[in-house]
Amino acid sequence: MSYPKLTLWERMRIRWSTEGAIAVLMLLFMLILSLLPALQAVRGLEFGPTMDFYRDGSFVHSILDGRSGQDPQFKGEHLWYTPLIFGLEALLVRITGMQVETLLVQAGPWLNLLAPVCFFIMAWYFRGPVAAVAATAIYLFFLIGDEPAWAVPTYTPWLIPISFVQGFFYLALIALHRSFRSGTLLRAMGIGALTGVIFLSHAAPALILVVMIAMLTFTRMIAGFRAGKPGLAWERLGLSAASGILFLVCSMPLLWFIMGYYNMRMVNRAPFLFTYELLTVEHIRLFLFYNITWVTFAGLAGLVLLVREVIARGGLRRKIELYWFSLTVLLFGYAYFVSVMDTKFGVVLPGTAPSFHYFFYMKAAMVLQAGALVAYIAARLPMRKAQGRTIAMLFWVLPIAVVHPGYSERMGLYGMRVESLAISENSGLVAMFHVLREKLVWDDVVLCDDDLSVFPLMPSARKAVATVCTMANPYVDLTPRTADRDSMMAGLRIERPDEEALLEKYDVTHLLVRTSDEAAMPLREKWFPIVVSRNERYVLFAR
């Protein structure tokens, strides 16, 4: 007697009636315990604590000012940064009426809940509810220590692109599996479209997915040819080509500019050469201190079980898990190699993204395997299987309660809060930010040093001559801009024959300096005679 095949929704309803209910309740329990300290960390904050907020804020202002597609930092340049997140932020500003800078801080705890929820769904899909609860508990409470949240896959109140977009990546892994399992055109187009959307949010996870699609396509084609079924092989190639077309279509809002205007030629390599110090050979002891943990050993043990399962039985789900981990290891190694060869030996190799981006997703893959190990152990407890699964899920209540006080006061929360408060408490700096927004127009160019170009200039979406290399347009050569900026600043102290030519070259309209630096600029009045705004610590001049 045959039985009708159950749909995914029907299978989820059956699981919900048993241990699924416990798993979902555990997720809600963990989300609440994560959300409460996150809300406390951002309470009353008006400005973000890091440069990421100021860069994103400048792009939000570009949309709200009707300047979409333009670079808010350099006059005459074009969109270069992934636009989906700041597009969402601009929409939320329109809906809520909040100030841009405040929304970027206050929306973080809520929007970033997407990541743990999607991680939980992905873990359940690939490994079941027991592994989902265990992996999510590790992901939320046991993976993060005193490292910054952008370096570790976890939940954070800070709305930084890498922390937000990870949720889309986890959902894309499910879409990837369903696409290759079904072999239908619609699902092939779906994974391509989703990967394109992810590219509009963050390049690294999109690259991981693109390579995974290529790897799965290659292995399917080889299997088809070996089985004497070339038609199936070519059909798979056609489906993946459809994925590629949808990827290009959905990523066009960014590709239009970086390909059409910049030909994908990165001349400022600093953004992807950046290496998180814990991931360098020079800081190997610190790396080991943060990574020789029970979570790492559990993840490695889970990986051993994964490899054994792939060798013994194969299976698309397990292959995707193994490809995910293996590929991120390779991409991390390559990105670090590119950085070392460039900075140490001057050898220029094609780059992709900073190495820590791939390490981030590698750690997430290990957390999933740590959860799978817990499920493996639970299935072998000397009791009924249902009872063992229930105990394995409820077990996490106690260790979470033990670590929660330290978790709630970790450096990633309150260290960042202190940095944010330091900005708000610098009344002169904040006042100058508002002056830049209110008294200058979109194409006004401000001459200032690197520190002032980050704040208050960058979030104001007014133009700079040069800014810090890691936050600058990678398709614009920053070296001559920095040299010219320094020459113009020097021309305020001593006579330079090229001062006027340089000011005209960059259409400089204003000068922003500290009041303590005025005395060292005897020629300032010659070039910038008009005082636009002055406070106790900062002064803005105009030509």
N, C-alpha and C positions, 0 to 999 in steps of 0.2 A: 504494500500500500504506500503510495507516495503522498507527501505532504507539501502544501504550497510553500514556496520560498518566502521567508520573512523579510520585510523591508527593514532598513536601518532604524526607522522610527519605532517599528514593532519590537525589534530586539532591545532598543533602549527602554521601552515601556516594561518589558519583562524584567530587565535588570533593575529598573527603578523599584519594582515591587519587592526586591530582596535587598542585597547589599548596596545597590545604587543609591537608595535613600540615605544610607549612612554616609556614603561618599560625598554626596552633595551637601549634606549638613556639615560635614567636616570642612568642605571647601568654604562654606559660608562662615563658619567659625574662624578659619584661618584668615579670610579676607577682612573680617571685622578687626581681628587683632593686628593686622597689618595697616589697615586704614586709619585707626585711631591715632597712633603716633605720627603718621604722615600728616594728618590734618593739624595736629599740634605743631609740627615742624614748620608749616607754612602760615600759621595763624598770624594775621596782621602784616604779612610781608607785602611789599609793593614792587620790589625789583628782584630779579633772579640773581643767584650768587655767582654765576660763571659766564664766560664769554658766549657760550652757546645760546643763552637767553637773549643776549644783545644782538647777535647775528640774526636769530629767528625773529626777534622783534622788529628789526629793520626791514625784513622781507614782509612781515605782516603790514607794516606801515606802507610799504610799496603798493600792496593791493588796495588798502583803504584810501590811499592817495591817488588811485587811478593810474598807477605806474607799473602794472603787472608786466613781467618780462624784462624789466630793467634791473640793473645791479644797483642796490641802494648805497653801496660804498664808493664805487668809482664812477665818475661821470662818463657817460657815453658807452658804458659796458652793459652786458646783458645778463639775463638770468643764468645762474650757474649752479645753484643749490637746489636739492630735491624739494619740490614745492608743495607736496601734499599736506604735510603737517602744518606749515604756516598758512596754507590755504584754509585748513580746518580752523586754525586759531583766529584767522580774520573773520570767518563766518561766526564763530562764537562771540567775538567782539561785537559784531553787528547785532546779534540776538540779545546779548546780555547788557550792552551799553557800558561794559567795564572798560577801564583804561587798558591798553594793550599790555603794558608791562605787568600790571596787576593780574590780568587774566592768565598770562603765561605762567605765573607762579601758582595762583589759586586753582587752576584747572588741573594741574598735574596729578594730585592724589586721586582724582576721579577718572581722568582719561587713562592713566597708567594701570588702572584695575583691569583693563583689557588684557594685559600681558599675562598675569597669573590665571585668569579665567581661560584664556586660549591655551595656555600651557597645560592646564588641567584637562581640557577637552581633548587636546592632542594626545596626552599621556593615556587617557582612558581609551581613546580610539585605538592606539597601537598596543597597549598593554593591559587594559582593563582597569576597574575601579580601585583595586588595592594598590597597584603601582601608581595610579594617578594621585591618590591621597599621599602616599609616601614621597613621590617625586615632588609634588607641590609643597609639601611641608619642608623638604630640603631646600627647594628653590626659594621659598619665602624666608625661612628662619635660620637655616644652618649653613648655607653657602656663603652668605655675606658676612664679612667681619668688619674691619676698619677700612677696607678698600672702598674707593669711590664707586657709586652705583653704576656709573657708565662703564666700568671695567668688569662687572659681574652680572650675569643674567639673573635678575631678581626684580621685585617690585620696589619702586622708589617714588617719592612725591615729586621729584624734579622732572619736568617735562622736557627731557633731552631726547632727540630723535632715536638714538639707539635703544633707549629704554622703552619707548612707546611702540616702535614698529615691530619689535620682536613678536608681539601677539599675532600680527599678520603672517609672519613667517611660520609660526606653529600651525595656523590654519592652512597655510599653503602646503605643508607636509601632508595633511589629510587629503587636500585636493589633488596633490601629486599622486598619492596612492590610488585614489579612486579613478583618476584619469587613466593610469596605466593598467589598472585592473579591468576597467570596462572596455577600453579601446574604442570609445565613441568620440565622434568629432566634437560634440558639444562640450564634453568634459576636457578634451584636449584644448579647446579654445578657452575654457574656463581657467585652467591652470596657467595658460599663457597670459590671459588678461590679469589674473591676480598677481603674477610675477611682475608684470608691468606696473601695476599699482604700487607694489612694494618698492620697485625701483624709484618711483616718484617720492618715496618716503626715505629710503636709505639704500645705497648702492650695494653694500656688502651682502646682505641677505638675498638680494635679487641675483647677484652673481653666483652665490651658492646654489640657488634653485636652478639657474640656467645650466650650470655644469652638471647638476644631478639629473636634469632632464636629458642632457646629452649623453651621460653615462648610461642611463636606463635605456635610452633609444639604441645606443650602440650594442648593449648586451642583448636586447630583444632582436635586433637585426641579425646578429651573429647566430643566435639560437634558431631563428627562422631559416637562415641559409643552411645551417648544419642539419636541420630536420628535413631538408628538401622542400621547404615551403617558402620560396623567395617572394611569393605574393604577400605573405604576412609581413615579411621584412620590409618590403616597400610600402605597405600600408602603414606600418608603424612610423616610417620616415615621413610619410605624408601627414600623419596626425601631429607629429612633432613640429613639422614645418608650419602647420596651422597654429600651433602654440606659439611659435616664433613670430608669426605675423601679428597675432593678437598682442604679444608682448610689445612689439614695435609700435603698434597703434596706441596702446594704452600708455606707453612711456613717452609718446611724442611731445607732450607739453614741456618736457625737459630736453629731449633729444633735438627738438627743433632748434634750440639755441646752442647747445654744446656741440652739435654736429654742423648745423647750418651756418653758425657764425664763427665757431672756434675750431671746427674740424677735429674735435676730440683731442686737441693738442694741449697737454698740460705743460705749462712752462714754469709755474710755481709748484714745485714738487713737495713743498713742506707739509701740506695737509696729509698726504698719504705716507710720507716718510716718518711722521711722528710715531714714536715708540713709547708706550707706557713703560715707565722705568722699571717696574717689577718684572717685565718680560725681557729684560736685557741681561746679557751675560754678566755685566758688571754688578748686577744686583741679584745674582743667583741665590744668595743666602736668604734674602728677603722673599724671593719667589718661593723658595722651599718652605719658609716659615708659614706663608699663607696657604700653601697648597698641599703640604703633607698633613692631611686631615683624614678623619674617618670617612668623610664624604668622598674624597678622592679614591680611597681604597675600595669603598663600596662601588663607585662608578667603574673602576678598573675591573673589579670582580664581575660586575654586570656585563662589561664589554667582553670578557672571556666567555661568559655564557652565551652572549650574542654571537660571537664568532663560531662557537661550537654548533649553535643552532643553524646558522647559515650554511655551514659545511654539511651538516647532517640532513637538513630538510629544505634549505633554501627558503623560499617564501618571499613575496614582494615586500611585505611590511618590514621584515627583518633586514632585507637588503637595503631598504631606504634608510633605516636606522644606522646601518653600518656605513653606508655611503655618506650620510650626514656627518658622522664623526670623522671618518677617514679624510673626507674632502676638506673639512675645516682645519684638520691638522696640517694637511699639505698646503693649504692657502695661508695659514698662519706662518708656517716655515718659509714659504716663498716671500711673503710680505716683509718678514724680518730680514731675510737675506737681501732683498732689494734695498732696504733701509741701510743695512750695514755696508753693502758694496758702494752705495752712493755717498754716505757720510764719511766712511773711513778710507775708501780707496778711489773715490771719484768716478766709479763705474756706473753709468746710467743704464738701468734696465726698466722695462715697462712695469708700471705700478698699478695697483688696483685700489686698495684702501689700507688704512693703518692696521698693523698686525693685530692689535687688541680687538678689533672688530671680529676677526675670525676666532680668536681665543674665546671671546664672549659666547659664540654659538657652539664652540667645541665643549665648553663647560656645561651648556644647556643639554647637549647630547649625553654627557656623562651623568648629569642629574637624572635624566630619564632612565638610564641603565641602572643607576643606584636604586631607583624606585622599582625597576623590574626585578632586581635582586631581592628586595623585600617581598615582592609577590611570589617569587620562586621559593623563598624560605617559608612563607605562610602556607603555601600549598603542600608543604612537607611536614607541617606540625603534626604531632601525634593526637589528632582530634578530627572531628568531622570537618570537611573542607569549608563549609559555609561558616562554621564557628571560627575556624582559623582565619578566614578572610575578615570577619568582623573584628576579631581581636587585633589583627594587623592594622586595621584602619583606626580603631579607637585608641590604640597604643600611643599615637602621636600627641594626644592631649597633654599628657604629663611632661614629656620633654619640651614641648612648645611652651608650656607654662613656666618651666624652669628657666629657659633662655629669654623669655619675653622681656623681663626688666632690662637686661643688657641690650637686647635688640631695639628697644624703644629709645635708648639713649646713645646709639652708636654714632660714630663720627660722620657717617654718610647722611645722617639727619641733622644733628645739631652743629656739626662743623660747618655744613653748608648754610644753616640758618644764621650762624654768626657772621659769615661772609656777606650774606644778604642784608643783614641788619647794619653792617658797616657801611654799605652803600647808602642806605636810607638815612643813616645818622650823619652822613656828610652833607649837610644842608646846602653848602655852597655848590657841591657837585650836582646835586639833584636840581637845584635852582637853575644851573647852567644847562642842564638837559632840557628843561622846559623852555628856556630862552631859545635854544637851538630849534626846538620843534615849532615854537610860536612865531619867531621873528625871522627865521631863514626860510627860503623856499627850496624846492626839490633839488635844483641843480646848483645851489650854492656849494662852494668847495672851501673847506676849512683846513688851514695849515696848523698842525699841532704834532706833539710827539706821540709815540706808540701808546703810552698809557691813556692819554686823553682821547686817542682815537678809538679805544675800546669802550670807555665810558667817560664822558657822556655822549660822545659823537656817534658811535656805532648804532645804539638803539634809537637815536633820533632820526635815522635814515637821511642824514645830510652827508655830503660827500667828503671823503678824505683824499689827501694826496697819496698816503701810504698807511698801512695798518699792520698789525701783527701777522706774520706769515701764515700761521695755521688757520686764521679766520678770513684770509683774503681770497679773492677770486683766483682759482688755480690756473685759469686760462689767460691770466694777465701776468706779464713779467714784473715781479715786484722789486727786483734788484735795482733797476734804474729809478723806479719811483722812490724807493727808500733813499738812494743816494741824492736824488734831486731834492727830496724833502729836507734832508740834513743840510744840503747846500743852502736852501732858502732860509732855514733857521739860522745858519751861520751868517747869512747876509744881513740879519737883524743886529748882529754884533759888530761886524766889520764890513767895510765896503767890498762888494763883489761886482764885477762887471756884468755877470750873467743873471743878476737877481731879477731884473724886470722881465727878461726873456723867460725865465723859469716860471715866474708868477703867471705870465700870459700863457705859457705852454699848458698849464693845468687849470687855467681859468680860476685861479685862487681869488676868493672874494673876502675871506675872513681869516683871522688869526685867533687861536685860543691858547692862552698860556696861564700859568699860575702867577698870582700877583708877586710872589717872591722872586720870580724870574725877570720881572720887568726891568729892574735896574741894570741887568746884564745885556739889555737890548737897546743901546742908544739910537740905533737906526730904525727902530720900530715905527716912530712917528712919521718917518719919511714914506714908508710903504703902507702903513695901516694907521692913518691919523684919527679915525672915527672910533669913539668908544660906544659900542652897542649895549653892553651890559657889564656891570662890575659888581662883585660881592667881595666878601672878606678874603676869599682864597683864590678866586678865578676871575679872569677878565676876558671879554670877547671884543675884538676890534674888527673894523671893516676898512676896506680900501677907499 
